[in-house]
């Protein structure tokens, strides 16, 4: 693992994915019930948090800070740590999807916003409930195809 990115507790990103899934479900409800402005504002906030995780790194993610402060002290130490690059890449994928949703909402395409929020919700749900990170899997596939280089 790169020295500049220390390994992380894999339960941290799962915790963040759970928070994100709940917020995306609320956003999807807002978009489908005609509260388009509220849906755009909430999705923009979610997008900003994804940007933070993608550009500052998963180790500096706001939900990760909440996890480290309030949740991790109540848990046993993790069985193993994981590399930070795949979840950081996944944050970038979430950023792009939610950014497209925000743009769609600003253009009045609330239906497209709802579809993109639903896609992001499915990914966050899979990570939080089953520990299956779609963005992390995409990272590994892109590494194997030599489309991206290790972080």
N, C-alpha and C positions, 0 to 999 in steps of 0.2 A: 504494500500500500504506500502511496506517496506520503512523504513526511509532512507535507503542508496540509494534508487532510487526514486528521486522526480518524480511526475507526469509530463507528457510532453504534449505539444500542439499537437494534432493529425494531424494538418496540416503540421508539420515539416516532419514526415516520408512520407507523400504524396508528398511533394515537392521533397524529396530525391528520391522517387520512380520515379518521372517524369524525373529527371536528369538521373537516372539509365536506365530507359526505352529507352531514346534517345541514350545513349551510347551503350546499348545492340543491338539496331536496327542497328547502324553503324557497330558494331561487326559482326552481322549476315550478313549484306551486304558484308563486307570484306571477311568473310568465304565463302560465296556463289559465289564470283567473283574471287576466286583464290588467294587472298592476305592472305594466311595462316599465314605467319609470323606476319603480322600486326594484324590479328585477334587474335592470341595468345597473343601478347603484350598488346593489348587493354583489352582482357579478364582478363589477369593477373592483370592489374591495377584495373579493376572493382572488381576482387576477393580480392585485398588488401583493398579496401574501405569497402567491406562487412566484412572482417576480423576485421577491425577497429571497425565497428559498433557492431559486435558480441562480441568481447573480451573487448573492452573499455566500451561498453554500448551505447545504442541509444542516450543517452543524450550527448555523446561526439563525435558523428558522424560528419565527416567534412561537409556533406551537411546540417546537422542540424545547424552547426555553421553559414553557409551561410544564412540559413533560418532566424535564430535569428537575425543576423546582418542587413540583407538587405530587407527581405520580411515581417517578423512579425511586425516591427514598422509601416508598411503601412496598416496593417489590424486591424480590431476591435479585442478586446480580444476574445479568443475562448469561445464558449458556455460552454464547459466542457473540462477538462483535462483527459488524459488516463494513465493507468499504463504503465510503460516503458518495463516490462518484455516481453509481446507478440511481440512488434516490434523488440526487441533485439534478441529474439529467431528467428524471421523471417530473421534477418541479418545472423544468423548462417546457416539457410537453404540456403540462397543465396550464402553464402561462400562455402558451400559444393558443390552445383551445379556448380558454376563457377570454383571451384578448379578441379572438375572432367573434365570440359571443357578444362581447361588449360593443364591438363595431357593428355587428348585425342589429343589436338593440338600438343603438344610436341612429341607425338608418331606418328604423321602424320595422325591421324584420323580426318581430317577437317570436314567431314560430321557429326561425333558425336559431335564435338565442336559446329557446327551449330545447331544441335538438342538441346543441352543443353543451348546454348545462347537463342534459341527460347523459351524454357521453362521458363527461367529466365525473358525474355522479357514479356511473357504473365503475369507472376505474378506481375512484376513491373507495367505493363500497367493497370492491374485490380486495383491495389492499387492507382495509381496516378489519374486515371480517375474516378473510381467508389468508391474509398475508401474501397475496398474489399481486405483485406490482407490475402492471402492464408497461409503464415507462421504463422500469428496470429491465424487463425482458427485452424491450426494444433496444435499450443500450447494449446489452450483451449481443444481440443479433447484429447490430451495426458494428460492434467491435470485431466480431467473427468475420463479417463481410469486408472488414478493413475500410469501412466508410468513415469511421471516426477513429481517433487514437485514444489510448487510455489517458485518463486525466492525471 
